[in-house]
Amino acid sequence: MSFPWLDCTPPREDGSARRTKVAADELASHAALFYRLGFSEAAATSRLTANVAWEYDTRAPLTDDAIAKIVADTYARRPA
């Protein structure tokens, strides 16, 4: 007997790049929220770095430097 739900779809070749982009977009969104709430750039970077470390535990898609760059770029454009 065959079970179609048992067949596994092979992973995409660009899967890790897509996951990294989604994580970066989410961090930029959170950084914009922190900006609107009045957090300093350092405080937002610290919170987002801690959130990523907690959420991903050991396999974080972005480094601390990449997170700091995302926050700096977001704060530089002053989201409304």
N, C-alpha and C positions, 0 to 999 in steps of 0.2 A: 504494500500500500504506500502511496506517495503522499507526502504532506507538503503542499506548496509554501506554507508559512515557515517551513523548516529550512528552505533554501536561503542562503545568505547572499546578499548583494555585495559584490566586490567594492572595496573602498575607492573613492575618487582619487585620481592622481594629484589633484590640487587641494585635497582635503585639509591638510595642515595649514596651507596658506589661507583658505577660507575661514578656518577656525580662528586664526590670528587676526584676520581682518574684522571678524565679528567681535572679538574681544576688544580690539582697538576702538571700534565704533561705540561699543558699550561704555568703555572707559571715557571716551570723549563726551558722551552724553552725561555721564555721572560728573565729570569735571565741570561741565557747563552748569549743572544743577548746583554744585558746590560754589561756583562763582556767583550765581544768582542769590544764593543763601548768605553770601558775604564771607566765605572761608578764604583765608589767604592761600596763595599758591603752594606754599610749603605744607600747610595743613591738609589741603586737598591731595597733594602728592603722597603724604604720609598715610592718609586714610585709604586711598586707592591701592597703594602698595600693600598695605595690611589686608585689605579685602581680597586682593588677588592671591596673596600668600595663603589666606585661609580657604578661599574657594577652590583653588587648584592644588593645594597641598604640595605636591612635588613636581608636577608637570605643567607649570605655568607657561602659557603661550608667549608672555611678554616679560622682559627683564625689568628690573627696577629703573634702569636708565631709560628704557623705552616708555615706561609709564610716566616718568618725569617729563619726557619730551612731549607726550600727548597732552599732559596737563598744561605745560608751558605754551604749547601751540593753541590750546583752547582758550587759555586766559589772554593770550595775545590778541585774539580776534574779538574779545569782549562780548560774549553771547548775551543776547537780550532775553 
